Amino acid sequence: LFRSHRLGVQELLMSQTPPDTPEKMGFEVVGFEGMAPLDKKPTSTEPTEVLKWLTARRKCTLELNNGTSLQGYSFGAPTSVSGEVVFNTGMVGYPESLTDPSYAGQILVITYPLVGNYGVPSDEEDELGLPRWFESHKIHLKAVVISDYSYEPSHYTCIRTLGEWLVAQGVPGIYGVDTRAITKMIRVSGSMLGKVVVEGSTPSESLEMDDPNMRNLAAEVSRKEKHTFVPPNPKDGKMVHVLAVDCGMKNNIIRYLVNYLGVKVTVVPWDYDFTQDEFDGLFLSNGPGDPTKCMVTVEHVKTVMAQRPRTPIFGICLGNQILSLAAGAKTYKMKFGNRGMNQPVVDLRTTRCYITSQNHGYAVDGKSLPDGWMQFMVNANDGTNEGIIHTLKPWFSVQYHPEACGGPTDTDFLFDYFLRYISEPTSAPVTTMPYSIPQTFRKVLVLGSGGLTIGQAGEFDYSGSQAIKALKEAGLQSILINPNIATVQTSAGMADRVYFLPVTPEFVTKVIERERPDGIFAAFGGQTALNCAVKLYEDKVFEKYNVKVLGTQISAILKTEDRELFSQVVETCGYKIAESACCSTVQDSVEAANKIGYPVLVRAAFALGGLGSGFANNAEEVTKLVTVALVNSPQVIIDKSLKGWKELEYEVVRDKNDNCITVCNMENFDPMGIHTGDSIVIAPSQTLTNAEYYRLRECALKIIRHLGIVGECNIQYCVDPHSDQFRIIEVNARLSRSSALASKATGYPLAY
């Protein structure tokens, strides 16, 4: 905040005895009404101005009913409130979370330390008349608790700060408290009641502790009248009609039903009697609080199930609990609930695991389900119920949010299931598990990190060491080739046998001939190991000695390394790469650059760490760069320059059963034009909204699945800072430098 004058502030404080009050320092202290907006930092960086601003910040306290009191600063509306204290583990999506009706009556602790970094967008409406960027028309929670507040948001859609939005909505916020400590406390003791007491507002002793779960929260947040939504461009023929019960319904559910499925949706209040209405499918929405407070809705659902057994029913979140109660099951209050965007759930029909968005404090007792019903999905973390399904009737529900917003959309196929049930009520969706005869391995060759040059060596020592550790724990013999003795992976006690030889096709072939391994790891030694494996594959060495490439197959690696093949893959998936051309001569490179238009980026294919890369503004500069690049690579890539765009990457892991997750994403501090090796990288990204974050994630999963990568890889993007446009730069079908960073930053050892 005051980096250039930090020493000046320290000298100011040390030169005099700190006074007791701002008044004694000569500062003008005014009431809250006359105070400058809290989101305005000092207009001057002079030490006295900075100190005046720091001193004038409004104090705020978070008080928990277990006696804990945490001091912080107010950044929202200057009003004191009370409610149930819960936490959310999402890294993005605070505008969506704050407007989610399921948070009604709650004080939300956001565990991600930096909040407000991309500001708040406008209140514009979409084609359905719903707020485009929010999940309802207002903020429903009582207060927001964060660790660090971003006074200067950075995003092209931002029109106001988070603090300004909270003030306009009359919602208080507190920052400067230890949210990690609060989260750990809630995990141990469970959700608890609390107060956010703002200095100058209602004092704590005059504020009663409010338990929102004692009220019918669904009745408070539900709409009061029927509302019908029709697709903007309806298809010819009879339109499917879905009746949706609003118990606190998120806007994105309506968008999915109307825009994605193309159905007519009639949304009714929570207590509306829909038993005599005409509709093709019944939808039960999410909502806040205790499901047993919604027994009116439960009875209506029971009636429909009894009178119209062929009418499909689909429930989400609170809808899962309402359907369960209607079926005869029981619900209970969880210790602290599941709220976040990274909750793993397992489909019990296939054992596939999905990453989901969740926000609930109550759950269904899976053991209480009556005959004819079965658990649909369960939480992979705590084993709680994540959905139910009828064995014969077209009725099912899930505890999480397939519509996301915020969060991943990995399970949006459930909306298709619902529509399929409507068109064919007697057919349940059936999936089968892939099966293959297990192959036994006894000895695996690991291509190590290579000699001391850029793109290999110690940069990949971490990944190779983790691979060897995993092999040892699996009871497999590991053979390592690595000429670099200054590495952990070559230390005694790591690999069963080490060959201090160059990672080249000639030497690797000799080791294969001698050791006769069953499999080989090619993705843990950087580009050198990858290039070596490609050459061995092309020379049919693996085929000759019956060595199985473990993980990503060479055919997939070739698609990522050959620019033309990679471009075809990207276009097939519906995305774009920067306009580019692959060339093998200087003349072809100049002609390609002239066609694409200057400036251009010259990159060497199959290169180590960007060797021979650079920007060219004319044919002469292209000639110089290409001449150098062709010494190290048989092919150069001429890309359209995207200088100034943001550069991001996602670390992705996929297994042979097609379970696919993004472990981490990272954002370069510098924009495109600065090589990643010369830049600072920040994990996770700092300037992406929920929509952007999960749009890039969805793209990553689609590309990686299409390529058929098995194991760890990363995909790099460039993102326009002034629009929603992005381009795919490349996919590394191996462990990379950033993989080690992601492993350390997340605590998830990717190579292992």
C-alpha positions in Angstrom: 0.0 0.0 0.0 2.7 2.5 0.8 5.9 0.6 -0.4 7.7 3.8 -1.5 7.1 5.5 1.9 7.3 2.5 4.2 10.5 3.8 5.8 8.9 7.3 6.1 6.0 5.9 8.1 8.4 3.9 10.4 10.5 7.1 11.0 7.3 9.0 11.8 6.3 6.4 14.4 9.7 6.2 15.9 10.3 9.9 16.1 7.6 10.5 18.6 5.7 8.7 21.3 2.6 7.3 19.5 -0.4 9.2 20.8 -3.4 7.5 22.2 -6.0 8.8 19.8 -6.0 10.2 16.2 -7.2 13.5 17.6 -3.9 14.0 19.5 -2.1 13.6 16.2 -4.0 16.5 14.7 -6.3 14.2 12.5 -9.8 15.3 11.9 -12.0 12.5 13.1 -15.6 12.5 11.8 -18.6 10.3 12.1 -19.4 7.4 9.7 -21.8 9.6 7.8 -19.1 12.1 6.9 -16.4 9.5 6.4 -14.9 9.0 3.0 -15.9 5.7 1.3 -13.9 2.8 2.9 -12.9 1.5 -0.5 -11.0 4.7 -1.3 -7.3 4.4 -0.4 -5.3 7.5 0.5 -5.1 9.9 -2.4 -1.5 10.6 -1.3 1.3 8.3 -0.4 2.7 10.7 2.1 3.3 8.9 5.4 0.9 11.0 7.4 -1.9 10.5 5.0 -1.3 6.7 4.9 -1.2 6.6 8.7 -4.4 8.7 8.9 -6.2 6.3 6.6 -5.0 3.3 8.6 -6.1 4.8 11.9 -9.5 5.9 10.6 -10.5 2.4 9.4 -13.7 1.3 11.0 -13.2 -1.5 13.6 -15.3 -4.6 13.4 -15.6 -7.8 15.5 -16.7 -11.3 14.8 -18.1 -12.9 18.0 -18.9 -16.6 18.1 -21.2 -18.3 20.6 -18.3 -20.4 22.0 -16.8 -17.2 23.4 -14.3 -16.6 20.6 -13.9 -13.0 19.5 -11.8 -11.9 16.5 -11.0 -8.3 15.7 -10.9 -6.9 12.2 -12.0 -4.0 10.0 -15.3 -3.2 8.3 -15.5 -2.9 4.5 -19.3 -3.2 3.9 -22.4 -1.6 5.4 -21.9 -0.2 8.9 -24.5 -2.4 10.6 -24.2 -5.2 13.1 -25.9 -8.6 12.4 -26.1 -12.1 13.8 -26.6 -15.5 12.2 -25.1 -19.0 11.6 -21.4 -18.9 10.8 -20.4 -21.3 8.0 -17.5 -21.5 5.5 -17.1 -21.8 1.8 -13.9 -23.2 0.2 -14.3 -21.8 -3.3 -11.4 -19.8 -4.8 -13.7 -17.8 -7.2 -17.4 -17.0 -7.5 -18.0 -14.6 -4.6 -20.7 -12.6 -6.5 -22.5 -15.9 -7.2 -22.2 -17.2 -3.7 -23.3 -13.9 -2.1 -26.5 -14.0 -4.2 -27.3 -17.7 -3.6 -30.5 -17.8 -1.6 -29.2 -21.0 0.1 -27.0 -18.7 2.2 -30.0 -16.9 3.7 -29.5 -16.1 7.4 -25.8 -17.1 7.4 -22.5 -15.3 8.0 -20.2 -16.6 5.3 -16.5 -17.2 6.0 -14.7 -17.4 2.6 -11.6 -19.5 3.2 -9.7 -18.2 0.1 -7.6 -15.5 1.5 -7.9 -12.8 -1.2 -11.5 -11.6 -2.0 -12.7 -8.7 -4.1 -9.8 -9.1 -6.6 -12.0 -8.9 -9.7 -14.7 -6.6 -8.3 -18.4 -6.8 -9.0 -20.1 -6.7 -12.4 -23.2 -4.7 -13.4 -26.8 -5.5 -12.7 -27.7 -6.0 -16.4 -30.3 -8.6 -17.2 -30.1 -11.5 -19.6 -32.5 -12.5 -22.4 -34.8 -14.1 -19.7 -34.9 -11.0 -17.6 -32.7 -12.5 -14.9 -29.6 -10.8 -13.5 -26.9 -11.9 -15.9 -24.0 -12.2 -13.3 -25.9 -13.1 -10.1 -28.0 -16.0 -8.8 -30.8 -13.9 -7.5 -31.9 -10.2 -7.3 -30.0 -9.5 -4.0 -27.5 -10.6 -1.5 -29.1 -13.1 0.9 -26.5 -13.8 3.5 -26.1 -11.8 6.7 -22.4 -10.9 6.5 -19.1 -11.8 4.8 -15.9 -12.7 6.6 -12.6 -12.7 4.7 -8.9 -12.5 5.4 -7.7 -9.9 3.0 -9.8 -7.4 1.0 -8.7 -6.2 -2.4 -9.2 -2.5 -2.6 -8.2 -2.4 -6.3 -10.1 -5.0 -8.4 -8.8 -5.9 -11.8 -11.3 -7.1 -14.5 -12.9 -5.6 -17.6 -16.4 -6.4 -16.3 -15.9 -4.6 -12.9 -18.0 -1.5 -12.3 -17.7 -1.4 -8.5 -15.8 -2.9 -5.7 -17.1 -5.6 -3.4 -17.3 -3.1 -0.5 -19.4 -0.7 -2.5 -21.8 -3.5 -3.5 -22.1 -4.6 0.1 -22.9 -1.0 1.2 -25.6 -0.6 -1.4 -27.2 -3.9 -0.3 -26.9 -3.1 3.4 -24.7 -6.1 4.1 -21.7 -5.8 6.5 -18.3 -7.3 5.8 -15.2 -7.9 8.0 -11.6 -8.4 6.9 -8.3 -8.8 8.7 -9.3 -11.9 10.7 -7.8 -15.3 10.6 -10.3 -17.2 8.4 -8.1 -20.3 8.6 -8.5 -20.5 12.4 -12.3 -19.9 12.1 -12.6 -22.7 9.5 -10.6 -25.2 11.7 -12.8 -24.2 14.7 -16.0 -24.9 12.8 -14.7 -28.2 11.5 -14.0 -29.3 15.0 -17.0 -27.8 16.8 -19.5 -27.6 14.0 -21.4 -24.7 12.6 -22.1 -22.1 15.3 -24.0 -18.9 15.8 -22.2 -15.6 15.7 -22.3 -11.9 15.4 -20.6 -9.3 13.3 -20.4 -6.2 15.4 -19.5 -3.0 13.6 -18.0 -0.1 15.6 -20.6 2.7 15.9 -23.6 0.4 15.1 -25.7 -1.8 17.4 -23.5 -3.0 20.2 -23.1 -6.7 20.9 -25.1 -6.7 24.2 -28.1 -5.2 22.3 -28.0 -7.7 19.5 -29.7 -11.0 20.0 -28.2 -14.2 18.6 -30.2 -15.3 15.6 -30.5 -19.0 14.7 -31.9 -19.0 11.1 -32.5 -22.8 11.1 -35.4 -22.2 13.5 -37.3 -20.4 10.8 -38.8 -21.5 7.5 -36.0 -19.9 5.3 -37.5 -21.3 2.1 -40.6 -19.3 2.7 -38.5 -16.1 3.2 -36.5 -16.4 -0.1 -39.1 -18.1 -2.4 -40.9 -16.0 -5.0 -44.4 -15.0 -4.1 -46.1 -15.5 -7.6 -45.9 -17.8 -10.6 -43.5 -16.8 -13.3 -43.2 -18.5 -16.7 -40.0 -18.6 -18.8 -39.9 -19.5 -22.5 -36.8 -20.1 -24.7 -36.0 -17.0 -26.7 -35.8 -19.1 -29.9 -38.3 -22.0 -29.3 -38.1 -25.0 -31.6 -41.0 -26.1 -33.8 -43.3 -28.7 -32.4 -44.7 -29.3 -28.9 -42.7 -27.6 -26.2 -41.8 -29.6 -23.1 -43.3 -28.0 -20.0 -41.5 -28.2 -16.6 -43.0 -27.0 -13.4 -40.2 -25.8 -11.0 -40.9 -25.3 -7.2 -38.9 -22.3 -6.0 -37.6 -23.0 -2.5 -34.7 -20.5 -3.1 -34.0 -21.3 -6.7 -30.8 -20.1 -8.3 -31.0 -18.2 -11.6 -28.6 -20.5 -13.4 -31.0 -23.4 -12.9 -33.6 -21.5 -14.8 -31.1 -20.7 -17.5 -30.1 -24.4 -17.8 -33.7 -25.5 -18.1 -34.8 -22.9 -20.6 -31.6 -22.2 -22.6 -29.8 -25.5 -22.4 -32.8 -27.9 -22.5 -35.0 -25.6 -24.5 -38.1 -26.2 -22.3 -40.9 -24.0 -21.0 -40.5 -23.5 -17.3 -43.2 -22.3 -14.9 -41.7 -21.4 -11.5 -44.0 -21.4 -8.5 -43.7 -20.5 -4.8 -42.5 -23.1 -2.4 -46.1 -23.7 -1.0 -48.0 -23.6 -4.2 -50.3 -26.5 -4.8 -49.2 -27.9 -8.1 -50.9 -31.3 -7.8 -53.7 -30.4 -10.3 -51.5 -28.4 -12.8 -50.5 -29.8 -16.2 -46.8 -30.3 -16.7 -44.4 -32.8 -18.2 -41.8 -32.8 -15.5 -41.5 -31.6 -11.9 -38.3 -29.9 -10.7 -37.5 -29.3 -7.0 -35.1 -26.5 -6.4 -32.3 -25.7 -4.0 -32.9 -23.5 -1.0 -31.8 -22.7 2.6 -32.5 -24.2 6.0 -34.1 -27.3 7.5 -36.0 -29.4 4.9 -38.6 -30.4 7.5 -39.8 -26.8 7.5 -41.0 -27.5 3.9 -43.5 -30.2 4.7 -46.2 -28.5 2.6 -44.0 -29.0 -0.5 -43.2 -32.6 0.6 -46.9 -33.4 0.8 -47.5 -32.0 -2.7 -44.7 -34.1 -4.0 -46.1 -37.2 -2.4 -49.4 -36.6 -4.1 -47.8 -36.3 -7.5 -45.8 -39.5 -6.9 -49.0 -41.3 -6.0 -51.3 -40.0 -8.7 -48.8 -39.5 -11.6 -46.1 -42.2 -11.2 -44.9 -41.7 -14.8 -44.2 -38.0 -14.3 -40.4 -37.4 -14.0 -39.1 -35.6 -10.9 -35.7 -34.0 -10.6 -34.4 -32.3 -7.5 -31.3 -30.4 -6.6 -29.8 -29.7 -3.1 -32.8 -29.0 -0.9 -34.8 -30.7 -3.7 -32.9 -33.9 -2.9 -34.0 -33.7 0.7 -37.6 -32.9 -0.2 -37.8 -35.8 -2.6 -36.2 -38.1 0.1 -38.8 -37.0 2.7 -41.6 -37.6 0.2 -40.1 -41.1 -0.4 -40.2 -41.8 3.3 -36.5 -41.3 4.2 -35.0 -39.1 6.9 -32.8 -36.0 6.9 -30.4 -34.6 9.5 -28.3 -31.6 10.2 -24.6 -32.0 9.3 -21.8 -31.0 11.6 -20.6 -28.1 9.4 -22.0 -28.9 6.0 -20.4 -29.0 2.5 -20.0 -25.6 0.9 -17.5 -25.1 -1.9 -16.7 -25.9 -5.5 -14.4 -28.8 -5.2 -16.5 -31.6 -3.5 -15.8 -35.0 -5.0 -18.9 -37.3 -5.5 -18.9 -40.9 -6.7 -21.6 -42.2 -9.0 -22.5 -45.5 -7.5 -23.7 -46.9 -10.9 -20.2 -46.5 -12.5 -17.9 -45.5 -9.6 -16.9 -42.4 -11.7 -15.9 -39.5 -9.6 -17.1 -35.9 -10.4 -16.0 -32.6 -8.9 -19.1 -30.6 -7.8 -20.3 -27.4 -6.4 -22.2 -27.6 -3.1 -23.9 -25.5 -0.5 -25.9 -27.3 2.2 -26.0 -27.9 5.9 -28.5 -30.8 5.9 -28.2 -34.2 4.4 -30.3 -37.3 3.6 -29.8 -40.4 5.7 -29.0 -42.9 3.0 -29.7 -45.9 5.3 -33.3 -44.7 5.8 -34.3 -45.0 2.1 -37.3 -47.4 1.6 -37.5 -50.2 -0.8 -37.5 -49.2 -4.4 -35.0 -46.4 -3.8 -31.3 -46.4 -3.8 -28.4 -44.0 -3.2 -27.4 -42.4 -6.5 -24.2 -40.8 -5.5 -22.1 -40.4 -2.3 -19.5 -37.9 -1.2 -15.9 -39.2 -1.6 -14.7 -37.2 1.4 -17.2 -38.0 4.2 -19.5 -40.7 2.6 -22.6 -38.6 3.0 -25.5 -39.0 0.6 -25.2 -37.0 -2.6 -28.3 -38.2 -4.4 -31.1 -40.7 -4.6 -32.8 -42.5 -7.5 -35.8 -44.8 -7.9 -35.1 -48.2 -9.3 -38.1 -48.2 -11.6 -39.8 -44.8 -11.6 -38.4 -41.7 -13.4 -37.5 -39.9 -10.1 -34.0 -38.8 -9.0 -32.2 -36.0 -7.3 -28.7 -34.9 -6.3 -27.4 -33.0 -3.3 -25.0 -30.8 -5.2 -25.4 -28.2 -8.0 -24.9 -29.5 -11.5 -25.8 -26.1 -12.8 -22.8 -24.7 -10.8 -22.4 -20.9 -11.0 -20.2 -20.9 -9.2 -18.3 -24.0 -9.7 -17.6 -26.8 -12.3 -20.2 -28.0 -14.7 -18.9 -31.6 -14.9 -22.4 -33.0 -14.0 -24.6 -30.9 -16.2 -25.5 -34.1 -18.1 -28.1 -34.6 -15.3 -30.3 -32.1 -17.1 -30.2 -34.2 -20.2 -31.2 -37.2 -18.0 -34.2 -35.3 -16.8 -35.2 -34.4 -20.4 -34.7 -38.0 -21.5 -36.9 -39.2 -18.6 -39.6 -36.8 -19.9 -39.5 -38.1 -23.4 -39.2 -41.8 -22.3 -40.5 -42.1 -18.7 -39.9 -45.9 -18.6 -36.3 -45.8 -19.6 -33.6 -45.2 -17.0 -30.2 -44.0 -18.2 -27.8 -46.9 -18.0 -24.0 -46.7 -18.1 -21.4 -49.5 -18.0 -18.0 -49.6 -16.5 -15.0 -50.0 -18.9 -13.3 -53.3 -18.3 -9.9 -54.6 -19.4 -7.8 -57.6 -18.4 -5.3 -56.3 -15.8 -1.7 -56.3 -17.1 1.0 -57.1 -14.5 4.3 -55.1 -14.5 7.4 -56.1 -12.5 10.1 -53.7 -13.8 9.6 -50.1 -15.0 12.2 -47.9 -16.7 12.2 -44.2 -15.7 13.7 -41.7 -18.1 15.3 -39.2 -15.7 15.8 -35.5 -15.8 19.0 -35.4 -17.9 22.1 -33.3 -17.9 22.4 -29.7 -16.7 20.7 -27.7 -19.4 17.6 -25.6 -19.5 14.4 -27.7 -19.8 15.6 -30.7 -17.9 18.1 -31.4 -15.0 17.0 -30.3 -11.5 13.8 -28.8 -12.8 12.4 -32.3 -13.3 14.2 -34.0 -10.4 11.1 -33.6 -8.3 8.7 -35.4 -10.7 11.1 -38.3 -11.3 11.7 -38.7 -7.6 7.9 -38.9 -7.0 7.5 -41.5 -9.8 10.2 -43.7 -8.3 8.6 -43.4 -4.8 5.2 -44.5 -6.3 6.8 -47.5 -8.0 8.5 -48.6 -4.8 5.3 -48.4 -2.9 3.6 -50.4 -5.6 6.2 -53.1 -5.2 7.7 -52.6 -8.7 11.4 -52.6 -9.6 12.5 -49.2 -10.9 15.3 -48.7 -13.4 16.5 -45.1 -13.7 18.6 -43.5 -16.5 20.0 -40.1 -15.5 23.5 -38.7 -16.1 23.1 -36.0 -13.4 24.5 -37.2 -10.1 23.4 -33.9 -8.4 19.8 -35.0 -8.1 17.6 -36.6 -5.5 16.3 -39.3 -7.8 19.9 -40.8 -8.2 20.5 -40.9 -4.5 21.0 -44.3 -2.7 17.7 -45.9 -1.7 15.6 -44.3 -4.4 15.7 -46.3 -7.6 16.6 -50.0 -7.5 19.1 -49.5 -10.3 20.6 -46.3 -11.7 22.4 -45.8 -15.0 24.4 -42.6 -15.2 24.0 -42.3 -18.9 22.7 -39.6 -21.3 19.0 -39.8 -22.0 19.4 -40.4 -25.7 17.9 -43.1 -28.0 21.2 -45.0 -28.3 21.9 -45.4 -24.6 18.3 -46.0 -23.6 18.0 -48.7 -26.2 21.1 -50.4 -24.7 19.6 -50.3 -21.2 16.3 -51.7 -22.5 18.2 -54.5 -24.2 20.0 -55.3 -21.0 17.2 -54.8 -18.4 14.2 -55.9 -20.4 11.7 -53.7 -18.5 7.9 -54.3 -18.9 7.1 -50.6 -19.0 8.6 -47.2 -19.4 7.8 -43.7 -17.9 8.5 -41.0 -20.5 6.7 -38.1 -18.9 8.8 -37.4 -15.8 12.1 -36.2 -17.4 11.0 -33.1 -19.3 11.3 -32.5 -23.0 14.5 -34.4 -23.3 12.9 -37.6 -22.1 9.8 -37.0 -24.2 11.8 -36.5 -27.4 13.8 -39.6 -26.7 10.7 -41.7 -26.2 9.2 -40.4 -29.4 12.3 -41.4 -31.3 12.3 -44.9 -29.7 8.7 -45.3 -30.7 9.3 -44.2 -34.3 12.3 -46.6 -34.5 10.0 -49.4 -33.1 12.3 -50.1 -30.2 9.4 -50.5 -27.8 7.7 -52.9 -30.1 10.9 -54.9 -30.6 11.5 -55.4 -26.9 7.8 -55.5 -25.9 8.0 -52.4 -23.7 4.7 -50.8 -22.8 4.6 -47.0 -22.6 2.9 -46.3 -19.3 0.6 -43.2 -19.1 0.1 -41.0 -22.1 0.7 -42.9 -25.3 3.2 -41.7 -27.9 0.4 -41.1 -30.4 -1.1 -38.6 -28.1 2.3 -36.9 -27.4 2.8 -36.5 -31.2 -0.5 -34.6 -31.4 0.6 -32.2 -28.8 4.1 -31.7 -30.3 3.1 -31.3 -33.9 1.5 -27.9 -34.4 -0.7 -28.9 -37.3 -2.0 -32.0 -35.6 -2.6 -30.0 -32.4 -4.5 -27.3 -34.3 -6.8 -30.0 -35.7 -7.5 -31.4 -32.2 -8.3 -27.9 -30.8 -10.6 -27.0 -33.7 -12.4 -30.4 -33.4 -13.1 -29.6 -29.7 -14.6 -26.2 -30.8 -11.7 -23.9 -29.6 -9.0 -21.8 -31.1 -5.3 -21.4 -31.1 -3.4 -18.4 -32.1 -3.1 -18.1 -35.9 0.1 -19.9 -36.7 2.1 -21.9 -39.3 4.7 -24.7 -39.0 7.9 -24.2 -41.1 11.1 -26.1 -41.7 13.0 -23.5 -43.7 13.9 -19.8 -43.3 12.1 -18.9 -46.5 8.9 -20.6 -45.5 9.1 -18.9 -42.2 9.4 -15.5 -43.7 6.5 -16.1 -46.1 4.3 -17.4 -43.2 5.1 -14.3 -41.1 4.2 -12.0 -44.0 0.9 -13.8 -44.4 0.0 -13.8 -40.7 1.1 -10.2 -40.1 3.6 -8.7 -37.8 4.5 -8.8 -35.0 4.9 -12.6 -34.8 6.2 -15.0 -32.3 8.9 -17.5 -33.5 9.1 -20.7 -31.5 11.1 -23.9 -32.0 9.1 -27.1 -31.9 10.2 -29.9 -29.7 12.4 -27.3 -27.9 13.7 -27.1 -24.4 12.3 -24.2 -22.3 11.5 -21.9 -25.3 15.0 -22.3 -26.8 15.3 -20.2 -29.9 12.0 -18.3 -29.3 11.4 -14.6 -29.7 9.3 -11.9 -31.2 9.9 -10.5 -34.7 8.6 -7.2 -36.1 9.9 -7.7 -39.7 11.3 -10.3 -42.1 14.9 -9.6 -41.1 14.2 -10.4 -37.4 12.3 -13.5 -38.5 15.3 -14.7 -40.4 17.7 -14.3 -37.5 15.4 -16.1 -35.0 14.6 -19.0 -37.4 18.2 -19.5 -38.3 19.0 -20.1 -34.6 15.9 -22.1 -33.9 16.4 -24.6 -36.8 19.8 -25.5 -35.3 18.0 -26.9 -32.2 14.8 -28.2 -33.8 13.7 -29.5 -37.2 10.6 -27.3 -37.2 9.7 -23.8 -36.1 6.3 -22.3 -35.3 5.3 -18.8 -36.4 2.5 -17.5 -34.2 0.5 -14.4 -34.3 1.7 -12.1 -31.5 -0.7 -11.8 -28.6 1.4 -9.4 -26.5 -0.4 -8.0 -23.6 -2.8 -10.9 -23.2 -2.9 -12.7 -19.8 -1.1 -16.0 -19.7 -2.5 -18.8 -17.6 -2.2 -22.6 -17.3 -4.1 -25.5 -15.7 -2.5 -28.6 -14.3 -4.7 -31.6 -15.3 -4.7 -35.2 -14.2 -6.6 -38.0 -16.0 -6.7 -41.7 -15.3 -7.4 -44.6 -17.6 -11.1 -44.7 -16.5 -11.5 -41.1 -17.7 -11.7 -39.6 -14.3 -10.3 -36.1 -15.0 -9.6 -33.2 -12.6 -7.7 -29.9 -12.6 -5.5 -29.8 -9.6 -4.4 -26.2 -9.8 -4.3 -23.2 -12.2 -1.7 -20.5 -12.4 -1.4 -17.0 -13.7 1.7 -15.3 -14.9 2.5 -12.0 -13.3 3.7 -10.7 -16.7 1.5 -10.7 -19.8 2.2 -12.6 -23.0 5.5 -11.5 -24.5 7.6 -12.4 -21.4 8.7 -16.0 -21.3 7.4 -18.0 -18.4 10.9 -18.8 -17.3 11.6 -15.1 -16.9 8.3 -14.3 -15.2 6.7 -14.7 -11.8 3.8 -17.3 -11.7 1.0 -17.1 -9.1 -1.0 -20.1 -8.0 -4.0 -19.9 -8.1 -5.0 -17.2 -10.7 -5.9 -13.8 -9.3 -7.9 -12.0 -12.0 -10.4 -14.6 -13.3 -14.1 -14.6 -12.5 -16.0 -17.7 -11.8 -17.3 -17.9 -15.4 -13.8 -17.5 -16.9 -12.2 -19.9 -14.4 -14.6 -22.7 -15.1 -14.8 -22.0 -18.9 -11.0 -22.6 -19.1 -11.3 -25.6 -16.9 -14.1 -27.1 -19.0 -11.9 -26.5 -22.1 -9.0 -28.2 -20.5 -10.9 -31.3 -19.6 -12.4 -31.5 -23.1 -9.0 -31.2 -24.8 -7.2 -33.6 -22.5 -9.9 -36.2 -22.9 -9.9 -35.8 -26.7 -6.1 -36.3 -26.8 -6.3 -39.4 -24.6 -3.7 -38.2 -22.1 -3.3 -40.5 -19.1 -1.4 -39.1 -16.2 -0.4 -35.5 -15.6 -0.2 -32.7 -18.1 -0.7 -28.9 -18.4 -2.5 -26.7 -20.8 -1.6 -23.1 -21.4 -3.9 -20.3 -22.4 -3.7 -16.6 -23.4 -6.7 -14.6 -22.3 -7.7 -11.2 -23.5 -7.9 -8.8 -20.5 -10.6 -6.7 -22.2 -13.0 -9.4 -23.3 -14.0 -13.0 -22.9 -11.8 -14.2 -25.7 -9.0 -16.7 -25.1 -6.7 -18.9 -27.2 -5.0 -22.2 -26.4 -1.2 -21.9 -26.6 -0.1 -25.5 -26.1 -0.5 -28.7 -24.1 2.5 -30.4 -22.4 1.7 -34.1 -22.2 4.2 -34.5 -19.4 5.2 -33.2 -16.1 6.6 -29.6 -16.5 8.3 -27.0 -14.3 4.9 -25.7 -13.2 3.9 -29.2 -12.1 6.4 -29.0 -9.3 5.1 -25.6 -8.3 1.6 -26.8 -8.4 2.5 -29.8 -6.2 4.2 -27.6 -3.6 1.4 -24.9 -3.7 -1.5 -27.4 -3.3 0.2 -30.2 -1.3 -0.9 -32.6 -4.0 2.1 -34.5 -5.4 1.2 -34.6 -9.1 4.0 -36.9 -10.2 3.2 -39.4 -7.4 
